[in-house]
Amino acid sequence: MLAIQLKDFGHADQLYLDEYPTPEPSAYEVLIKVHATALNRADILQREGKYPPPEGASPLLGLEVAGEVEALGEKVTRWKIGDKVFGLLPGGGYAEYAVMHEDMAMPVPLGWDYTKAAAVPEVFLTAFQALSWVGKLQAGETVLLHAGASGVGTAAIQVARSMGATVLVTASSGKHALCHELGAMHTIDYRKGPFLDEVQHLTDGQGVDLIVDPVGGDYFGQNIQALRRDGRLVMLAVMGGGTVSEVPIGPIVFKRLQIMGSTLRSRTRDYQVALTRDFVDFAYDKLTQGELRPVVDTVFNWQDAAEAHRYLEANLSAGKVVLRIGEKPEEIL
């Protein structure tokens, strides 16, 4: 098969398309003919050599795919050849074929194309995990979502709204309209300076119940101040830096705050299967009916994977960046 590979760790120009061994499905796996995959920040970190795949996973980039079932492992019972599926992977999505455990695959909703389906798994499962499983968000609570126009952010706005929460987000001003359209009650332009004063103003000085933060760095101290009593902070990444200084710890004690870190890729398969099933129960009908929807910013041909990575790194996107898989360049035909 053909796959996007790395010459060496580094910049986006290290990506190239060439032949690679086609994976073989194990007993409980399906082989998927991939039609679309989507970019994630984790792909950039792995490309740079900062985020190795879990043990036993494909070394290829790509954490989510949508396509058709091409072959079945000998013990697969949930799917048949030709079924249209999408789902989460530990790696291997930037390729013509990928293998997925049968319990991780979800049926592509009727009427959806593969581009739309590929934009769901990583961001919606991450958002659902952070809000429901880790953050324990309840109806009537207020949640602050940082990077509200990112892939995870656009998913989290919708999931939180569907759970009955009031949603505040930080995002650049040019992306506020999208956040409001998806269900955010208030938007804060992080480029204008610290967000804390605006959060306190919008909540009448009470603060928020839950914060989901992929930024870290200087946001951490403000997050602590912005949480109300018994508030929860869920850290998803440290895009803004992994260290902080001079953060008051008194509020953590006296406001009884909970600070939690969360990842998804490194979780056990049993955990990911249980999360996928819970997400399907919560969200599948909402997705098919349009109450929840993936936000696709741009679709690139996989031959332009390097350009797609540069686009994501420049923070130009609002929602997901998708790679369309399958077209072969003339020199490989």
C-alpha positions in Angstrom: 0.0 0.0 0.0 1.0 3.7 0.0 1.4 5.6 3.2 2.6 9.0 4.4 5.9 8.4 6.1 8.8 10.3 7.8 12.3 10.7 6.4 13.3 11.8 9.9 11.8 13.6 12.8 11.4 17.4 12.3 9.5 19.8 10.2 6.6 19.1 7.9 8.8 18.7 4.9 10.0 15.4 6.4 6.7 13.9 5.3 6.6 11.9 2.1 4.3 9.4 0.3 5.7 6.0 -0.6 5.1 2.2 -0.4 4.7 0.6 3.0 3.7 -2.9 4.1 -0.1 -3.4 4.2 -1.1 -4.3 7.8 -2.8 -7.7 8.5 -5.8 -7.8 10.8 -5.4 -9.9 14.0 -8.3 -12.1 15.2 -10.5 -9.3 16.5 -9.5 -6.5 14.0 -10.9 -5.3 10.7 -8.8 -4.1 7.8 -10.2 -0.8 6.6 -9.7 0.7 3.1 -9.1 4.3 4.2 -10.9 7.1 2.4 -10.2 9.9 4.8 -8.2 10.7 7.9 -7.8 13.9 10.0 -5.0 15.8 11.5 -4.4 16.2 15.2 -1.8 18.1 17.3 -0.5 14.7 18.4 0.5 14.1 14.7 2.7 17.2 14.8 4.3 16.1 18.1 4.9 12.6 16.8 6.4 14.0 13.6 8.8 16.1 15.7 9.8 13.1 17.7 8.1 14.3 20.9 5.2 11.8 21.1 6.0 8.2 20.2 3.1 5.8 19.5 2.0 3.3 22.1 3.8 0.0 22.2 2.6 -2.3 19.4 0.9 0.5 17.5 1.7 1.5 13.9 4.6 4.0 13.6 2.7 5.8 10.9 0.9 9.0 11.8 -2.9 9.2 11.9 -5.3 8.6 14.9 -8.6 8.4 13.1 -10.0 7.1 9.8 -13.2 6.6 7.9 -13.5 4.0 5.2 -14.8 0.5 4.2 -14.2 -2.8 5.8 -11.9 -4.7 3.4 -11.1 -7.8 5.4 -12.0 -9.5 8.7 -10.0 -11.1 11.4 -11.0 -14.7 12.1 -13.0 -13.9 15.2 -14.7 -10.6 14.1 -18.5 -10.8 14.5 -19.7 -7.2 14.5 -18.8 -6.2 10.9 -18.9 -7.6 7.3 -16.9 -6.7 4.3 -18.1 -3.5 2.6 -19.4 -1.9 5.8 -18.7 1.8 6.1 -17.0 2.6 9.4 -15.1 5.2 11.2 -13.2 5.3 14.5 -10.1 5.9 16.6 -6.7 4.4 16.1 -3.4 4.3 18.1 -1.7 5.1 14.8 -1.6 4.3 11.1 -4.3 6.5 9.7 -2.2 8.2 7.0 -2.3 5.2 4.7 -4.4 3.4 2.1 -5.2 0.7 4.7 -5.4 0.5 8.5 -6.4 -2.0 11.1 -8.8 -1.3 13.9 -10.2 -3.4 16.7 -13.8 -4.3 15.9 -15.1 -2.7 19.1 -13.5 0.6 18.3 -15.3 1.0 14.9 -18.5 2.9 14.5 -20.9 2.8 11.6 -20.8 5.9 9.3 -24.2 7.6 9.7 -26.5 7.4 6.7 -25.9 10.2 4.2 -22.5 11.1 5.6 -19.4 11.2 3.4 -16.0 9.9 4.6 -14.6 13.4 5.1 -17.3 14.2 7.6 -16.9 10.9 9.4 -13.1 11.2 9.7 -13.5 14.5 11.5 -15.4 12.9 14.5 -13.5 10.3 16.4 -10.5 11.9 18.1 -12.0 15.3 18.9 -15.4 14.1 20.0 -14.1 11.2 22.1 -11.6 13.5 23.7 -14.2 16.2 24.4 -16.7 13.6 25.8 -14.0 12.0 27.9 -12.9 15.4 29.3 -16.4 16.7 30.0 -18.2 13.6 31.1 -15.8 10.9 32.3 -13.1 13.1 33.9 -14.7 16.5 34.4 -18.1 15.1 35.6 -20.0 18.1 34.1 -23.6 18.4 35.2 -26.6 20.1 33.7 -26.8 23.7 34.9 -23.0 24.1 35.5 -20.8 26.6 33.7 -17.7 25.4 31.7 -14.8 27.3 30.3 -13.3 25.8 27.2 -9.9 27.1 26.0 -9.0 26.9 22.3 -12.8 26.9 21.6 -12.4 26.9 17.8 -9.9 24.0 17.7 -11.1 20.5 16.7 -11.6 19.5 20.3 -13.0 22.9 21.2 -15.7 22.8 18.5 -16.7 19.3 19.6 -16.6 20.2 23.3 -18.8 23.3 22.8 -21.5 21.1 21.3 -21.2 18.2 23.8 -21.3 20.6 26.8 -24.3 22.4 25.4 -26.0 19.0 24.8 -25.3 18.2 28.5 -27.1 21.3 29.6 -24.2 23.4 30.6 -23.5 27.1 30.0 -20.4 27.4 27.8 -17.7 30.1 27.8 -14.8 29.8 25.4 -11.5 31.6 24.7 -10.7 32.0 21.0 -9.4 34.6 18.6 -12.0 37.2 17.7 -12.3 36.0 14.1 -13.5 32.6 15.3 -16.1 33.8 17.8 -19.0 33.6 15.4 -18.4 29.9 14.8 -18.2 29.3 18.6 -21.6 31.1 19.1 -23.1 29.1 16.3 -22.1 25.9 17.9 -23.6 26.8 21.3 -21.1 29.0 23.2 -22.9 31.6 25.4 -19.9 33.9 25.7 -16.6 34.2 23.9 -13.4 35.8 25.1 -10.6 37.0 22.8 -7.4 35.6 24.4 -5.3 37.9 22.2 -6.5 41.0 24.2 -4.8 39.8 27.4 -5.6 37.7 30.4 -9.0 36.1 30.4 -9.6 36.0 34.1 -11.3 39.4 34.5 -13.7 38.6 31.7 -14.6 35.2 33.2 -15.2 36.9 36.6 -17.4 39.6 34.9 -19.4 37.0 33.0 -20.1 34.9 36.0 -20.8 37.8 38.4 -17.6 36.9 40.3 -18.6 33.3 41.0 -16.2 31.6 38.6 -16.9 28.5 36.6 -17.5 24.9 37.6 -15.2 23.2 35.1 -12.3 24.3 32.8 -11.0 22.1 29.9 -7.5 23.4 28.9 -5.1 22.2 26.2 -2.9 25.3 26.7 -1.3 25.2 30.1 1.6 27.6 30.7 0.5 31.0 31.9 -3.2 29.9 31.7 -2.7 27.7 34.8 -2.7 30.4 37.4 -5.7 32.1 35.9 -7.5 28.8 35.7 -7.1 28.4 39.4 -8.5 31.8 40.1 -11.3 31.4 37.6 -12.7 28.2 39.2 -15.4 28.4 41.8 -15.6 26.3 45.0 -15.4 22.6 44.2 -14.4 23.4 40.6 -12.5 21.0 38.4 -9.6 21.7 35.9 -9.0 19.1 33.2 -5.6 19.5 31.4 -5.5 18.0 27.9 -2.1 19.3 26.7 0.5 22.0 27.3 0.6 23.8 24.0 1.5 27.1 25.9 4.2 25.6 28.0 4.7 22.8 30.6 6.0 24.8 33.5 4.5 27.6 35.6 5.9 29.9 38.4 4.4 31.9 41.2 1.0 30.2 41.1 -0.9 30.7 44.4 -1.8 27.3 45.8 -4.1 28.5 48.6 -7.2 28.6 46.4 -6.6 24.9 45.5 -7.0 24.0 49.1 -9.6 26.5 50.3 -11.8 26.2 47.2 -11.5 22.4 47.2 -10.3 22.3 43.6 -9.6 19.2 41.6 -6.8 19.3 39.0 -6.7 16.4 36.6 -4.6 15.5 33.5 -6.1 13.4 30.8 -4.9 11.6 27.6 -6.7 9.2 25.3 -4.1 7.6 23.0 -2.2 6.0 25.8 -5.3 4.5 27.5 -5.8 0.8 27.5 -7.9 -0.8 24.7 -10.6 -1.8 27.3 -10.8 1.9 28.4 -11.1 3.1 24.8 -13.7 0.5 23.9 -15.8 1.5 27.0 -15.5 5.2 26.2 -16.5 4.5 22.5 -19.6 2.6 23.6 -20.6 5.3 26.1 -20.0 8.0 23.4 -22.2 6.1 20.9 -25.0 5.8 23.5 -24.7 9.6 24.2 -24.0 11.0 20.8 -24.7 8.8 17.8 -28.4 9.7 17.4 -27.4 13.4 17.9 -24.8 13.1 15.2 -27.2 11.4 12.7 -29.9 14.0 13.5 -27.5 17.0 13.2 -27.7 18.1 16.8 -24.0 17.4 17.0 -21.8 17.9 13.9 -18.1 17.8 13.1 -16.7 21.1 11.9 -14.4 20.6 8.9 -12.2 23.6 8.1 -10.2 22.4 5.1 -9.8 19.1 3.1 -6.3 18.4 1.7 -5.3 15.7 -0.7 -2.9 13.4 1.1 -0.2 14.3 -1.4 -0.3 17.7 0.3 0.1 16.3 3.9 3.1 18.6 4.5 1.0 21.7 3.6 -1.8 20.4 5.8 0.6 20.1 8.7 1.9 23.7 8.2 -1.7 25.0 8.0 -2.6 23.4 11.3 0.6 24.5 13.0 -0.1 28.1 11.9 -3.4 28.0 13.9 -5.3 29.0 10.8 -8.0 26.4 11.1 -11.4 26.5 12.9 -12.4 22.9 13.4 -10.8 19.9 11.7 -8.2 19.6 8.9 -8.9 16.4 6.9 -6.7 14.4 4.5 -8.5 12.7 1.5 -6.7 9.4 1.0 -6.2 7.4 -2.2 -5.2 9.5 -5.2 -1.7 8.4 -6.4 0.8 10.8 -7.8 1.9 10.1 -11.4 5.4 9.0 -10.4 4.0 6.2 -8.4 1.3 5.0 -10.8 
